[in-house]
Amino acid sequence: MRLEGKVAIVTGGGRGIGLAVAKRLAEEGAAVMIGEIDTSLGESAVATLTGEGHKAAFVTCDVSDPASAANLAADTVSTLGGLDIVVNNAGITRIGDFLETDIEDFDAVLDVNLRGVFAVSQAAAREMVKAGTKGAIVNICSVTAVLGMPEQISYCVSKAGVYQLTRSVGLALADKGIRVNAVGPGTVQTEMSAGVLDYDTDNVAMKRVLARTPLGRLAKPEEIANTVLFLASDDAAYLTGHIVFVDGGRMIQNIVLSFDD
Ligand SMILES: NC(=O)c1ccc[n+]([C@@H]2O[C@H](COP(=O)([O-])OP(=O)(O)OC[C@H]3O[C@@H](n4cnc5c(N)ncnc54)[C@H](O)[C@@H]3O)[C@@H](O)[C@H]2O)c1
């Protein structure tokens, strides 16, 4: 087991990619703290993990609130006995026409997706530095850090921020032996993407996604979790400041060359 004796935080670990990550890290021996805004999702994630024989706990947390982020980090150390790995996964999106979007919607997405990553990373790194732990932070970014979407501008901007936060915080923490990397998924089959896509392939949006995904299918949450595990483990001991795009080949394709869609 690659994470025996380690303690990991997974924000937004109640469902979707976060729950898959929590399970994968636990399978490799980590004790997992779920930091989740939705209490019932957090409790059910812990019940699932402990039911499978893993060590897990839950604290209600709004990642966009620095006090809540600090409480998450401190609670992890006191409840699970340390802190080695942080997966900044919690995220939201808002969809709408640029000309009609309220600034409050823009702020709400930036608060969770970018401010939340800063707040939790800082709180966790403070605990790691205090304990002398050479830990790992893994941020869940997105292909939209680089590829634009006109109807989800706040989301794209937030993920572009996470891209740069990964690199700059990686530099800031390198001399402490704390590595910071990110996974940039393409489209993953979760409740978040179900809000945008109908998985029925007759759906126009779904056809468009598949036409722009060389591997021809959506990702499973477990496939994102496998890359998170790699970046969190000692297998990635010499990697920091990297964003690994787990996207079925979307980023390598120049879509103007695809004449058949
Ligand atoms: N699904 C995709 O196609 C896709 C693609 C690229 C990146 N991502 C990113 O992956 C991450 C997980 O996405 P998902 O598809 O599993 O989404 P999801 O909506 O299924 O799960 C998100 C989880 O985060 C929690 N959460 C929301 N706001 C929070 C807050 N303020 N504090 C703590 N927890 C909070 C939610 O309760 C939920 O459990 C997000 O950062 C998302 O942007 C998803």
The ligand as a Gaussian input file, in Angstrom:
#p B3LYP/6-31G(d) Opt

LIG

0 1
 N      -17.145000      16.799000     -13.518000
 C      -16.320000      17.294000     -14.424000
 O      -16.496000      17.117000     -15.636000
 C      -15.114000      18.088000     -13.986000
 C      -14.158000      18.451000     -14.958000
 C      -13.041000      19.162000     -14.583000
 C      -12.860000      19.545000     -13.266000
 N      -13.808000      19.199000     -12.330000
 C      -13.564000      19.627000     -10.947000
 O      -13.548000      18.504000     -10.097000
 C      -13.983000      18.892000      -8.796000
 C      -15.119000      17.956000      -8.346000
 O      -16.151000      18.031000      -9.304000
 P      -17.376000      17.005000      -9.359000
 O      -17.751000      16.871000     -10.787000
 O      -17.086000      15.807000      -8.535000
 O      -18.487000      17.925000      -8.652000
 P      -19.726000      17.576000      -7.683000
 O      -20.631000      18.750000      -7.791000
 O      -20.278000      16.222000      -7.988000
 O      -19.017000      17.532000      -6.236000
 C      -18.500000      18.693000      -5.637000
 C      -18.486000      18.499000      -4.124000
 O      -17.960000      19.699000      -3.523000
 C      -18.778000      20.062000      -2.418000
 N      -18.661000      21.507000      -2.190000
 C      -19.198000      22.502000      -2.939000
 N      -18.906000      23.695000      -2.410000
 C      -18.156000      23.469000      -1.296000
 C      -17.548000      24.308000      -0.322000
 N      -17.693000      25.651000      -0.374000
 N      -16.832000      23.751000       0.670000
 C      -16.723000      22.377000       0.758000
 N      -17.295000      21.538000      -0.129000
 C      -17.997000      22.067000      -1.154000
 C      -20.172000      19.640000      -2.843000
 O      -21.080000      19.524000      -1.746000
 C      -19.895000      18.303000      -3.538000
 O      -19.890000      17.220000      -2.636000
 C      -14.408000      20.353000      -8.904000
 O      -13.339000      21.185000      -8.485000
 C      -14.656000      20.524000     -10.383000
 O      -14.494000      21.858000     -10.798000
 C      -14.927000      18.478000     -12.653000

